[in-house]
């Protein structure tokens, strides 16, 4: 057990920086503090002012995904090379959390007359994002908009059709505009007999809202695709199993951000009793590949900027005012980027290499004819590749005992 209610913060960069820190809530539960009375403070701040913090319930069926997220507004120094000297310490106390303030991110769930969720509006002081959960938002035959942001307003101007927006026009904007759409996922095919990868189309199937969270740090939704059958290799045993699977997407809008962060994973459970594994896990997470699609009216664009040999982000921007730009950053390698996609200048598609989980950042920019690619690359570095990290503080004696146990084992 820790001797103090402290988290040790590590800055892996070689320069001072601030930002957001995420910690699995399970490791902080040993402090026996309820999320509703949790107060965090930076030990360097002698005024003991509370940090912006919240505990999010990501998946009600999986408490291991509960997350404590907080913001360090004051920059912290780099960690020492041997990691013996931490960048900062954060205290966890029981108290009265700060009341909600103006400008904090929030969300609104919109339901139809039947009570079913149709979409979610995510809002902070930079972005207003309408995220669609159903295939046909206009209740017509155009049923291919599921799981897409069909409107993204940056500083109160639409970024998906920026030229009309710059002229103050709302009517007549491209009805096909959208981004962040997972059009398809790809899962490993059966190993015996050997079969091609399994493709699942998602653009015309509804999502359900699993959970929602909002606080001073971010507004977050977790959504799940319609269940689909899958016959393929179990990630634990390697043997073929018949599973019922869902794609989970955790979409977060942080305070003051011009981007959204998305985390994705696939959950599978046995379809029938004979598909269960004795003494094996009930729920498994499967490897999957991601196919994204976007329809953004940028007219003439600069070449898509992508840095090799680390193809983990790209950026594309318009060559004409108001210089709208979009960037994607991810923890998985980008296998391919297609633009113009299927010969359409406004269409983009990209595919990510398979992994057990994916973290993607979708950034929106305007008025930056040059350097937008560097902005995306820097954000990829700080939020995905080298994020600020934290762990429960352990004194020297406790660390030694833990190390001795590990050596013994």
C-alpha positions in Angstrom: 0.0 0.0 0.0 1.3 3.5 -0.7 2.3 5.6 2.3 0.9 8.8 0.8 -2.1 9.6 -1.4 0.2 10.6 -4.3 0.6 10.1 -8.0 4.0 10.4 -9.6 3.9 12.2 -12.9 6.5 11.6 -15.6 7.2 13.8 -18.6 9.0 11.7 -21.2 10.0 14.6 -23.4 13.2 16.6 -23.2 11.4 19.9 -22.7 9.0 21.3 -20.2 5.3 20.7 -21.0 1.8 20.6 -19.6 -1.2 18.7 -20.7 -3.6 15.9 -19.8 -2.8 12.7 -17.8 -4.9 9.5 -17.8 -4.7 6.8 -15.1 -6.7 3.6 -14.8 -9.1 4.4 -11.9 -8.6 0.9 -10.5 -5.0 1.7 -9.4 -6.3 4.8 -7.6 -9.1 3.0 -5.8 -6.7 1.9 -3.1 -7.0 5.4 -1.7 -10.7 4.7 -0.9 -11.9 8.0 -2.3 -15.2 8.2 -4.1 -15.1 9.8 -7.6 -17.8 12.3 -6.4 -15.5 13.7 -3.6 -12.2 13.4 -5.3 -9.9 16.4 -5.3 -6.5 16.6 -6.9 -3.7 19.2 -6.3 -0.2 19.8 -7.6 2.3 19.6 -4.7 4.2 22.5 -6.3 1.2 24.8 -5.9 1.4 26.1 -2.4 -2.1 27.5 -2.7 -3.4 23.9 -3.0 -5.7 24.9 -5.8 -7.7 22.0 -7.2 -6.7 20.6 -10.6 -9.4 20.0 -13.2 -10.1 16.2 -12.9 -12.8 13.7 -13.4 -13.4 9.9 -13.3 -15.1 8.5 -16.4 -17.1 5.3 -16.6 -16.1 4.1 -20.1 -17.9 0.8 -20.2 -20.4 -0.1 -17.4 -19.8 -3.8 -18.1 -16.0 -3.5 -17.7 -14.9 -1.5 -14.6 -11.2 -2.0 -15.6 -11.8 0.7 -18.2 -12.8 3.3 -15.7 -10.4 6.2 -16.1 -9.1 9.1 -13.9 -8.1 12.0 -16.2 -6.7 15.3 -15.0 -5.1 18.4 -16.4 -1.7 19.8 -15.5 -2.0 23.5 -16.5 1.5 24.3 -15.2 4.4 22.8 -17.2 6.4 20.1 -15.6 10.1 19.4 -16.3 11.5 16.3 -18.2 12.0 13.2 -16.1 15.6 12.1 -15.4 17.1 9.6 -17.7 17.1 6.9 -15.0 13.5 7.9 -14.0 14.6 8.2 -10.4 13.5 11.8 -10.3 9.9 12.4 -11.2 8.5 15.4 -13.0 5.8 16.2 -10.5 3.6 14.8 -7.7 -0.1 15.1 -7.5 -2.0 14.6 -4.3 -5.4 12.9 -4.1 -7.7 14.1 -1.3 -11.2 13.8 -0.2 -13.1 17.1 -0.5 -15.6 19.2 -2.4 -14.9 19.2 -6.2 -14.9 22.5 -8.0 -18.4 23.4 -9.4 -18.9 23.3 -13.1 -17.6 26.4 -14.8 -18.5 28.3 -18.0 -16.8 26.9 -21.1 -16.4 23.4 -19.8 -17.0 20.7 -22.5 -20.4 19.1 -22.4 -22.6 16.9 -24.5 -26.3 16.6 -25.5 -27.9 13.3 -26.5 -30.7 13.7 -29.1 -33.4 11.0 -29.2 -36.2 10.3 -31.7 -39.9 10.0 -30.9 -39.3 6.3 -30.2 -36.7 7.2 -27.5 -33.8 5.8 -29.5 -30.6 7.8 -29.6 -30.1 9.4 -33.0 -26.9 11.4 -32.3 -24.8 13.3 -29.8 -23.6 16.9 -29.9 -20.2 17.4 -28.3 -19.3 21.0 -27.4 -16.4 23.0 -26.1 -15.3 26.6 -26.6 -13.7 25.7 -30.0 -15.7 22.9 -31.5 -19.3 21.9 -31.9 -19.5 18.4 -33.3 -22.6 16.5 -34.3 -21.9 12.8 -34.2 -24.5 10.6 -36.0 -25.5 7.2 -34.6 -28.0 6.1 -37.2 -27.6 5.3 -40.9 -30.3 7.7 -42.3 -30.4 11.0 -40.2 -32.9 12.5 -42.7 -35.2 9.5 -42.5 -34.8 8.9 -46.3 -33.1 6.4 -48.5 -29.6 7.9 -47.9 -28.6 5.4 -45.3 -24.8 5.6 -45.2 -24.1 8.1 -42.4 -23.8 5.9 -39.4 -20.9 6.5 -37.0 -19.8 9.8 -38.7 -19.4 13.4 -37.6 -21.8 15.0 -40.1 -21.1 18.6 -38.8 -17.9 20.0 -37.3 -18.0 23.7 -36.4 -14.6 25.2 -35.6 -15.0 28.6 -34.0 -18.7 28.6 -35.1 -17.9 28.0 -38.8 -18.5 24.6 -40.5 -15.1 23.0 -41.4 -16.4 20.2 -43.5 -17.8 22.6 -46.2 -15.6 25.7 -45.3 -16.1 27.9 -48.4 -19.8 28.3 -48.1 -19.4 28.6 -44.3 -16.8 31.5 -44.8 -19.5 33.3 -46.7 -22.0 32.9 -43.9 -24.0 30.3 -45.9 -25.7 27.4 -44.1 -28.2 26.4 -46.8 -26.8 24.5 -49.7 -23.9 22.9 -47.9 -22.8 19.5 -49.3 -25.3 17.0 -47.9 -22.6 14.3 -48.1 -20.1 16.0 -45.8 -18.9 13.9 -42.9 -15.7 12.6 -41.3 -14.4 10.2 -38.6 -16.6 7.4 -40.2 -15.4 3.9 -39.6 -16.7 2.5 -42.9 -15.4 -1.1 -42.3 -13.3 -3.2 -40.0 -11.3 -6.2 -40.8 -10.7 -9.3 -38.6 -8.5 -12.4 -39.0 -10.2 -15.2 -41.0 -10.3 -18.8 -39.7 -6.9 -20.5 -39.5 -8.3 -23.9 -40.5 -9.2 -24.1 -43.2 -7.4 -21.0 -44.1 -9.8 -18.2 -45.1 -9.5 -14.6 -46.1 -9.9 -11.8 -43.5 -13.4 -11.1 -42.3 -14.8 -7.8 -43.5 -17.6 -6.0 -41.5 -19.3 -3.0 -43.0 -20.5 -0.4 -40.4 -21.6 2.7 -42.3 -25.2 1.5 -42.7 -25.7 0.0 -39.3 -26.7 1.9 -36.2 -24.7 2.4 -33.0 -26.0 2.3 -29.5 -24.9 4.7 -26.7 -23.1 2.7 -24.0 -22.1 5.6 -21.7 -21.6 9.3 -21.4 -19.4 11.4 -19.2 -18.7 15.1 -18.9 -16.6 17.3 -16.6 -14.0 20.0 -16.4 -11.5 18.0 -18.5 -13.6 16.5 -21.3 -16.9 15.2 -22.6 -16.8 11.6 -23.6 -19.2 9.1 -25.2 -18.8 5.3 -25.6 -20.8 3.8 -28.5 -21.0 0.2 -29.7 -21.8 -1.1 -33.2 -24.6 -3.5 -33.9 -23.5 -7.0 -32.9 -22.1 -9.2 -35.7 -21.3 -12.9 -36.0 -17.6 -13.8 -36.3 -15.9 -17.1 -36.8 -12.2 -16.9 -36.4 -9.1 -17.6 -34.2 -9.5 -16.9 -30.5 -6.7 -14.5 -29.3 -6.0 -16.7 -26.3 -6.0 -20.3 -27.7 -5.6 -19.6 -31.4 -8.5 -22.1 -32.1 -11.5 -21.0 -34.2 -14.5 -19.8 -32.1 -17.9 -18.6 -33.0 -18.3 -15.2 -31.3 -20.8 -12.3 -31.2 -18.8 -9.1 -31.5 -19.2 -5.3 -31.3 -16.9 -2.5 -32.2 -16.6 0.0 -29.3 -15.6 3.6 -29.9 -14.7 6.0 -27.0 -14.9 9.6 -28.4 -13.6 12.5 -26.3 -13.6 16.3 -26.7 -11.2 18.0 -24.3 -11.6 21.5 -22.9 -10.3 24.1 -25.4 -9.2 21.5 -28.0 -9.6 21.7 -31.8 -9.4 17.9 -32.0 -11.2 14.8 -30.8 -9.6 11.7 -29.4 -11.0 8.3 -30.2 -10.2 4.9 -28.7 -11.4 1.7 -30.4 -11.6 -2.0 -29.5 -13.6 -5.0 -30.5 -15.3 -7.1 -27.8 -16.3 -10.7 -28.5 -18.3 -13.2 -26.5 -19.3 -16.8 -27.1 -22.4 -17.2 -29.3 -23.4 -20.5 -27.7 -22.5 -22.7 -24.8 -20.3 -24.9 -27.0 -18.2 -21.9 -27.9 -17.1 -21.2 -24.3 -13.6 -22.1 -23.1 -13.3 -23.9 -19.8 -11.5 -21.6 -17.3 -11.1 -19.1 -20.2 -12.2 -15.4 -20.2 -15.9 -14.8 -21.1 -15.1 -11.6 -23.1 -12.1 -11.3 -25.4 -10.6 -8.4 -27.3 -9.9 -9.2 -31.0 -7.3 -7.8 -33.3 -8.8 -5.7 -36.0 -7.9 -3.3 -38.9 -9.7 0.0 -39.4 -11.0 1.6 -42.6 -11.9 5.3 -42.2 -13.8 7.5 -44.7 -14.3 11.3 -44.9 -16.1 13.7 -47.3 -14.6 17.1 -46.8 -14.9 19.9 -49.4 -11.4 21.3 -49.6 -11.4 21.8 -53.4 -7.7 21.9 -54.5 -5.5 20.5 -51.8 -1.8 20.3 -51.1 -0.2 16.9 -51.2 -1.0 14.8 -48.2 1.9 15.1 -45.8 3.0 11.9 -44.1 6.3 11.3 -42.4 8.1 8.0 -43.0 9.4 5.7 -41.7 6.8 6.4 -38.9 3.5 6.5 -40.8 1.4 7.2 -37.8 -0.1 10.6 -38.9 -1.0 12.6 -41.9 -2.4 16.0 -42.7 -4.1 17.5 -45.7 -5.0 21.2 -46.3 -6.7 23.4 -48.8 -4.7 25.7 -51.0 -7.4 28.4 -50.9 -8.8 30.6 -48.2 -10.0 29.9 -45.5 -7.3 27.2 -45.7 -9.2 24.4 -44.0 -7.1 21.5 -43.0 -7.6 18.1 -41.4 -5.1 15.8 -39.6 -5.2 12.2 -38.3 -2.8 10.8 -35.8 -2.8 7.2 -34.4 -0.9 4.7 -32.4 -1.2 2.2 -35.3 0.6 2.5 -38.6 -1.3 3.9 -41.4 -1.2 1.3 -44.2 -2.7 3.4 -47.0 -4.3 6.8 -47.7 -6.5 7.3 -50.7 -7.2 10.8 -52.1 -9.0 11.5 -54.3 -10.9 8.4 -53.2 -12.7 6.7 -56.1 -11.9 9.7 -58.3 -13.8 12.2 -56.0 -11.8 15.2 -54.9 -13.8 15.6 -51.7 -13.5 12.0 -50.6 -10.7 10.6 -48.4 -10.1 7.0 -47.2 -7.4 5.5 -45.1 -6.6 2.1 -43.6 -4.8 1.3 -40.4 -2.8 -1.8 -39.8 -4.4 -4.3 -37.4 -4.1 -4.1 -33.6 -5.9 -5.1 -30.4 -6.8 -1.4 -29.8 -6.5 1.8 -31.6 -6.1 5.4 -30.5 -6.8 8.1 -33.1 -6.8 11.9 -33.0 -8.8 13.9 -35.4 -7.7 17.5 -35.7 -9.4 20.4 -37.5 -7.7 23.6 -38.6 -8.4 26.8 -40.5 -6.4 29.9 -41.6 -3.1 28.1 -41.6 -1.8 27.8 -45.2 1.5 26.4 -44.0 2.7 24.4 -41.0 -0.6 22.6 -40.4 1.2 19.3 -40.9 3.8 20.2 -38.2 0.9 21.0 -35.9 -0.5 17.5 -36.4 2.9 15.8 -36.0 3.6 17.7 -32.7 0.1 16.8 -31.3 0.7 13.1 -32.3 4.0 13.2 -30.4 2.5 14.7 -27.2 -0.9 13.0 -27.0 -0.2 9.6 -28.5 3.5 8.7 -28.9 4.9 10.3 -25.7 1.9 11.3 -23.4 2.4 12.4 -19.9 2.1 9.4 -17.5 1.4 8.9 -13.9 1.6 6.0 -11.4 0.8 5.6 -7.7 3.7 6.9 -5.7 5.7 4.2 -3.8 8.4 5.1 -1.2 11.9 3.6 -1.5 11.2 0.7 1.0 8.0 -0.3 -0.9 9.8 -0.2 -4.2 12.6 -2.4 -2.9 10.0 -4.9 -1.6 8.3 -5.0 -4.9 11.6 -5.4 -6.8 12.6 -8.3 -4.5 9.3 -10.0 -5.2 9.7 -9.7 -8.9 13.3 -11.1 -8.8 12.1 -14.0 -6.6 9.3 -14.8 -9.1 
